Amino acid sequence: QVQLVESGGGLVQAGGSLRLSCTASGRTLSTYNMAWFRQAPGKEREFVGAHRRSLRTTYTADSVKGRFTVSKDNAKNEFYLQMNSVKPEDTAVYYCAAGAGNPTSMYLRVASTYDYWGQGTQVTVSY
């Protein structure tokens, strides 16, 4: 079992940058597919980006493509979300998730694919 803790959230102005970190304990992240999801008030949880364990490939949602990047450092057992050119609509609680197996690229974008979740970190983008 793996425990996940997100950090790096906060208040940022539109157009600015922020890097979220997800620190794992209990198991090495190299054995998991990893993802970031976000949830804004009154909205459903939304896929942001994922890292496939087996092929070391990454995926990002169309809404953040070209602005957000996911990466992983197996030596540090950390997973990251680099957020550039942020917009007010990026305001949400951001969650880190880990899952085993070899899901298709479609299922990597689905929350139920992941078994372990962090507690979330708030990101607020001001105008």
C-alpha positions as CSV (number, residue, x, y, z in Angstrom):
1,Q,0.0,0.0,0.0
2,V,1.2,3.5,-0.8
3,Q,0.4,6.8,1.0
4,L,0.4,10.0,-1.1
5,V,0.8,13.5,0.2
6,E,0.4,16.6,-2.1
7,S,2.1,19.9,-1.6
8,G,2.8,23.1,-3.4
9,G,-0.7,24.5,-3.7
10,G,-1.5,28.1,-3.0
11,L,-2.6,31.4,-4.4
12,V,-1.2,32.5,-7.8
13,Q,-2.0,35.2,-10.2
14,A,-3.3,34.4,-13.7
15,G,-0.5,33.8,-16.1
16,G,1.8,32.6,-13.3
17,S,3.3,29.2,-12.5
18,L,3.1,26.7,-9.8
19,R,4.5,23.2,-9.2
20,L,2.6,20.6,-7.3
21,S,4.4,17.7,-5.7
22,C,3.1,14.3,-4.7
23,T,5.3,12.5,-2.2
24,A,4.9,8.8,-1.7
25,S,5.7,6.5,1.2
26,G,5.2,2.8,1.8
27,R,5.8,1.7,-1.8
28,T,8.0,2.9,-4.6
29,L,6.2,5.0,-7.3
30,S,8.0,3.1,-10.0
31,T,5.4,0.3,-9.7
32,Y,2.4,2.6,-10.2
33,N,0.7,4.5,-12.9
34,M,0.3,8.0,-11.6
35,A,-2.2,10.8,-12.2
36,W,-3.4,14.2,-11.2
37,F,-7.1,15.1,-11.0
38,R,-8.8,18.2,-9.9
39,Q,-12.2,19.2,-8.5
40,A,-13.7,22.6,-8.4
41,P,-16.6,23.5,-6.2
42,G,-19.8,22.1,-7.5
43,K,-18.1,20.2,-10.3
44,E,-17.1,16.6,-10.9
45,R,-13.5,15.4,-10.4
46,E,-11.6,16.0,-13.6
47,F,-8.6,14.4,-15.2
48,V,-5.5,16.6,-15.5
49,G,-2.6,14.4,-16.4
50,A,-1.1,11.0,-16.1
51,H,2.2,9.1,-16.3
52,R,2.1,5.5,-17.5
53,R,4.5,3.2,-15.5
54,S,5.3,0.7,-18.2
55,L,6.0,2.9,-21.2
56,R,7.0,6.0,-19.2
57,T,4.6,8.1,-21.4
58,T,2.5,11.0,-20.2
59,Y,-0.9,12.2,-21.0
60,T,-2.6,15.6,-20.4
61,A,-6.1,16.8,-20.6
62,D,-7.0,19.0,-23.6
63,S,-7.9,21.8,-21.2
64,V,-4.4,22.0,-19.9
65,K,-2.3,20.8,-22.9
66,G,0.6,23.0,-23.6
67,R,0.4,24.6,-20.1
68,F,0.7,21.7,-17.6
69,T,3.3,19.0,-17.6
70,V,3.5,15.8,-15.5
71,S,6.7,14.2,-14.5
72,K,8.0,11.6,-12.0
73,D,11.3,11.2,-10.1
74,N,11.6,7.6,-9.0
75,A,14.7,8.3,-7.0
76,K,12.9,10.8,-4.9
77,N,9.6,8.8,-5.0
78,E,7.8,12.0,-6.1
79,F,5.3,12.9,-8.8
80,Y,4.9,16.4,-10.1
81,L,2.5,18.7,-11.9
82,Q,4.1,21.8,-13.4
83,M,1.5,24.4,-14.0
84,N,2.3,27.3,-16.3
85,S,0.2,30.1,-17.7
86,V,-2.5,29.4,-15.2
87,K,-6.0,30.7,-15.6
88,P,-8.8,31.4,-13.1
89,E,-10.6,28.3,-14.3
90,D,-7.7,26.2,-13.1
91,T,-8.8,27.0,-9.5
92,A,-9.6,23.6,-7.8
93,V,-8.4,21.1,-5.3
94,Y,-5.7,19.0,-7.0
95,Y,-5.4,15.3,-6.1
96,C,-2.6,12.9,-6.8
97,A,-3.5,9.3,-7.5
98,A,-1.7,5.9,-7.9
99,G,-2.9,2.7,-9.6
100,A,-1.5,-0.6,-10.6
101,G,-1.9,-2.6,-13.7
102,N,-1.8,-1.7,-17.4
103,P,-4.9,0.3,-18.3
104,T,-5.5,1.7,-21.7
105,S,-4.9,5.4,-22.3
106,M,-8.6,6.0,-22.0
107,Y,-8.8,4.4,-18.6
108,L,-5.7,6.3,-17.4
109,R,-8.0,9.3,-17.6
110,V,-10.7,7.7,-15.4
111,A,-10.7,8.3,-11.6
112,S,-11.9,4.8,-10.7
113,T,-8.8,3.3,-12.3
114,Y,-6.7,4.5,-9.4
115,D,-6.6,2.8,-6.0
116,Y,-4.7,5.3,-3.9
117,W,-5.4,9.0,-3.4
118,G,-3.8,11.9,-1.6
119,Q,-5.8,14.4,0.5
120,G,-5.6,17.1,-2.1
121,T,-4.0,20.6,-2.2
122,Q,-5.9,23.8,-3.0
123,V,-4.8,25.9,-6.0
124,T,-6.5,29.3,-6.4
125,V,-5.8,31.5,-9.4
126,S,-6.7,35.1,-9.1
127,Y,-7.4,37.6,-11.9
